Amino acid sequence: MTKRMLPLFAGAFALVSLAGAGHAQDGSNLTAAQAAETRAKLEIATGVITLGRSNKDPMMLVVGAKILSEIGTVSGEGEASSAYDIAAVLDEAKGMAGDNQYLLDAIAAVPADRPIVA
């Protein structure tokens, strides 16, 4: 398995975990369309983050983190599930950005805490 495929598999596993946590909490299932949309966003986000890491492109990391932050998390009993640590991705982007104020502003604009979807 290549380094590029690992985040995609991790994202798919996280999606299954998120869907399972939502089902366990309130007994409802995501519709097929909602699950497909979430899966597509997750795959796109992890792909963009992987590409940003390999190209050392902080803007791609920011875009991937923004997509992930919009997906949200599903709360279960105890701690909320997470597909990716958005704060860690943003810290990585900040390290690559140096003193480029445009990039630093874009990084600061991405919410690191995802909303909890009940």
C-alpha positions as CSV (number, residue, x, y, z in Angstrom):
1,M,0.0,0.0,0.0
2,T,1.4,3.4,-1.0
3,K,1.6,6.4,1.3
4,R,-1.0,8.1,-0.9
5,M,-3.6,5.4,-0.4
6,L,-3.3,5.2,3.4
7,P,-5.3,8.4,4.1
8,L,-8.0,7.3,1.7
9,F,-8.4,4.0,3.5
10,A,-8.3,5.8,6.9
11,G,-11.0,8.2,5.6
12,A,-13.2,5.3,4.5
13,F,-12.8,3.6,7.8
14,A,-13.7,6.8,9.6
15,L,-16.8,7.2,7.5
16,V,-18.0,3.8,8.5
17,S,-17.3,4.7,12.1
18,L,-19.2,8.0,11.8
19,A,-22.2,6.3,10.3
20,G,-22.2,3.7,13.0
21,A,-21.9,6.3,15.8
22,G,-24.9,8.1,14.4
23,H,-27.0,4.9,14.2
24,A,-26.0,4.0,17.7
25,Q,-27.0,7.4,19.1
26,D,-30.5,8.0,17.7
27,G,-31.4,4.8,15.8
28,S,-31.7,6.6,12.5
29,N,-29.6,5.9,9.4
30,L,-28.2,8.3,6.9
31,T,-30.0,8.2,3.6
32,A,-28.1,6.7,0.7
33,A,-27.6,10.2,-0.8
34,Q,-26.3,11.7,2.5
35,A,-23.9,8.8,3.0
36,A,-22.7,9.1,-0.6
37,E,-22.2,12.9,-0.2
38,T,-20.3,12.5,3.0
39,R,-18.1,9.7,1.6
40,A,-17.4,11.8,-1.5
41,K,-16.4,14.9,0.6
42,L,-14.3,12.7,2.8
43,E,-12.4,11.2,-0.1
44,I,-11.9,14.5,-1.7
45,A,-10.6,16.1,1.5
46,T,-8.2,13.3,2.3
47,G,-7.0,13.3,-1.3
48,V,-6.4,17.0,-1.3
49,I,-4.5,16.8,2.0
50,T,-2.4,13.9,0.7
51,L,-1.5,15.8,-2.4
52,G,-0.8,18.9,-0.4
53,R,1.6,17.0,1.8
54,S,3.4,15.4,-1.1
55,N,3.7,18.7,-3.0
56,K,4.4,20.7,0.2
57,D,1.5,23.0,-0.6
58,P,0.0,24.6,2.4
59,M,-3.0,25.9,0.5
60,M,-4.1,22.4,-0.4
61,L,-3.9,21.4,3.3
62,V,-6.1,24.4,4.1
63,V,-8.7,23.4,1.5
64,G,-8.7,19.8,2.7
65,A,-9.1,20.9,6.3
66,K,-11.9,23.2,5.3
67,I,-13.8,20.4,3.6
68,L,-13.3,18.2,6.6
69,S,-14.6,20.9,9.0
70,E,-17.8,21.3,6.9
71,I,-18.5,17.5,7.2
72,G,-18.9,17.8,11.0
73,T,-18.8,14.9,13.4
74,V,-21.4,12.6,14.8
75,S,-21.6,12.4,18.5
76,G,-21.9,9.1,20.3
77,E,-21.8,8.3,24.0
78,G,-18.6,9.8,25.4
79,E,-16.2,11.4,23.0
80,A,-17.1,12.6,19.5
81,S,-15.8,10.6,16.6
82,S,-13.3,12.3,14.2
83,A,-12.1,11.4,10.7
84,Y,-9.0,13.6,10.8
85,D,-7.4,15.9,13.3
86,I,-8.1,19.2,11.6
87,A,-6.0,21.2,14.0
88,A,-3.0,19.0,13.2
89,V,-3.5,19.5,9.5
90,L,-3.8,23.3,10.0
91,D,-0.6,23.3,12.2
92,E,1.2,21.5,9.4
93,A,0.0,24.1,6.9
94,K,1.1,26.9,9.2
95,G,4.6,25.3,9.3
96,M,4.8,25.3,5.5
97,A,3.3,28.8,5.2
98,G,6.2,30.6,6.8
99,D,5.4,34.3,7.1
100,N,3.0,34.5,4.1
101,Q,0.2,36.5,5.7
102,Y,-2.3,35.5,3.0
103,L,-1.9,31.8,3.9
104,L,-1.8,32.5,7.6
105,D,-5.1,34.3,7.3
106,A,-6.6,31.5,5.3
107,I,-5.5,29.0,8.0
108,A,-6.9,31.1,10.8
109,A,-10.3,31.2,8.9
110,V,-10.8,27.4,9.0
111,P,-12.7,26.3,12.1
112,A,-10.6,23.6,13.9
113,D,-13.6,22.4,15.9
114,R,-16.2,20.6,14.0
115,P,-19.9,21.0,14.8
116,I,-21.5,18.0,16.5
117,V,-24.3,16.6,14.5
118,A,-27.0,15.0,16.6
